[in-house]
Amino acid sequence: MRRFALSALAALAFGLTATTPNAAEGPALPKEHWPFAGVFGTFDRGALNRGFQVHKEVCSACHSLSLIYYRHLAGIGLTAEEIRAIAAEKEVTDGPNDEGDMFKRPGRPSDRYVAPFANENASRSANNGAYPPDLSLMIKARKGGPDYLYAILTGYKDAPADVRIMDGMHYNEFFPGHQIAMPMPLSEGGVTFADGTAATVGAMARDVTTFLAWTAEPEMEQRKQLGVKVVLFLIVFSGLTYAVKRKVWADLHA
Amino acid sequence: MNAPEWKNPVVRWIDFRLPIFSFVYHELGVYPAPRNLNYFWTFGSLAGIVLVIMLASGIVLAFNYTPHATMAFDSVERIMRDVNWGWLLRYIHMNGGSAFFIVVYIHMFRGLYYGSYKYPREILWFLGVIILLLMMATAFMGYVLPWGQMSFWGATVITNLFSAFPLVGESIVTWLWGGYSVDNPTLNRFFALHYLLAFVIVGAAAVHLWALHVQKSNNPMGIDTKGPQDTVPFHPYMTVKDLFSLSVFLTVFSMFVFFAPNFFGEPDNYIPANPLVTPPHIVPEWYFLPYYAILRSIPDKLIGVLAMFGSIFVLFLLPWLDTSRVRSGTFRPAYKKLFWVFVVDCIVLGYVGANPPEGYFLILGRLATIYYFFHFIILLPLLGWFERPLPLPTSISQPVLGGRTAATARHMEKA
């Protein structure tokens, strides 16, 4: 019986690992250390703020962030005042007004992030036919998550001699097929951080990856903190129910 | 065993008109369970509880979900971001699907090992297979609802299977889709059917329990209970055992929900459905992978589809394919080994299903598919003739207690 139980567990574990799909495309992603990974992981506030800045000054020129509303930025520690100011920098089309006309007004915290282009066609026409994907869920939507994003951002290289790069494309070690339409987005010193952090490509890539990990899973810290309590409770509860079970069955096992 | 005289006058008044208290007393209180049931027997009640968890979380999710091709994806993300505890509800429901299949597969393999499908529990077994089919349909349609890339392309691939049938195939597919491709009408009907089928499962589970309570539980020895010395009342013995099992299950389940909620998922399903872009690998959820492997290991589409459905329908024939009169694998030396070979075969099929059908995987998939049917159609009928089972114990209480001891006597006085 015990062997049956053990083998069943082993079979189950094997089944689970066996079904995780193999990521056979491209070179293996370098494993970065992310403070938000793991059971007790939290987002580094400094990295979130710097990442927000990188996104604002670099990524948002081409990529939308459609699942985020300005009010959500409270989640990375911005004050209501700061959020109002950030939203107001953008123009939002609203209406119709009483005369039936659409009008422009400054953005409000209750608005969705304003996309850089009106629609996919406008986006493609401005980007050499390529469509910069929405970044809200990027970390959850790619195998490797934050490691993948970091690898792409830092993976620009000169193409090997035997690779012909198509017009308007760029060589990236980690992009499937190695040819990516996006030119290298981050350059040394491209952003000036208020906290004095040196804006190296690596640092900016880490920070913006952290920010996008937050846009993908804004609930993550709350989820993990609740999870620790729930699991601890259930472990104690399992112990108690096991003790009760032993007691109830005691007179049968004499 | 008669119900006790109810002392509370309200209870007595109700019970006289609708014997609901007596019913609970009989079916959950004194219902005799074999005293030697092991922990694999707790997976039945676990499955029932997971079903309740799925209904509870699913109904609240439906409050906030919009079944429309242009809004479904965003409405799910709104649940994740703006609905109070929405992320918890969705992750419970999402991982609950996988948990349901894990629990039910263990429940079924237990039935296979201990011969729980044999006389007189054939109908109980059929009802279980029907529940599995309903679960598969429900899970498939539920996976389509977030309207991500895998939702869309999974729906396209699976519904297209029906086009394999000659003459009527194409019409069936158009009819299923409600149009000429997977689109808004498909999403709408899948939502309606997903919601409906959940309650059909509840009905089927109720009938499954009814059949169980007529012939009562099988047990690890696979021999009939002979009297009160072989059984214990369901409450408190089985209730407390099931409760312990439930708390261990919830602990493991919570680890997935809170710390690895997307473990069973595909990253591609966080990309909104796009009919113009096909993902490089379209893979179903893990619980469909063995069937997917059977489907793809056969070069002819129609035969592949039939083999895939056949892999489930063969379970309906199982009570007659297994010719051995001994139920439990414990007393069947050869079957015991072949059972594990079969388990490994199912895992190999799942592994193959997760990989592209090329080279090594194609050959492995074909061998595993052949063995799957060989096990049921050739091995089991022959085994009943050639296998020499071990001598069966005369009763359940005898080997457990080594004859009638003081403890049995004590227990019997209590009962």
Interface residues (C-beta under 8 A of the other chain):
Chain A: M1 F4 A5 S7 A8 A11 L12 F14 G15 L16 A18 T19 T20 P21 N22 E25 V39 L67 H72 P133 S136 L137 K140 A141 R142 K143 G145 P176 A216 P218 E219 R223 K224 L226 G227 V228 V230 V231 L234 I235 F237 S238 T241 Y242 V244 K245 V248 W249 D251 L252 H253 A254
Chain B: R35 N38 Y39 F40 D74 E77 M80 R81 W87 L88 Y91 I102 I106 F109 Y113 P220 V232 P236 Y237 V240 K241 L243 F244 S247 V248 L250 T251 S254 M255 V257 F258 F259 P261 N262 E266 P267 D268 Y270 I271 P280 H281 V283 W286 L289 W340 V343 V344 I347 G350 Y351 G353 A354 N355 T405 A406 A407 R410 H411 K414
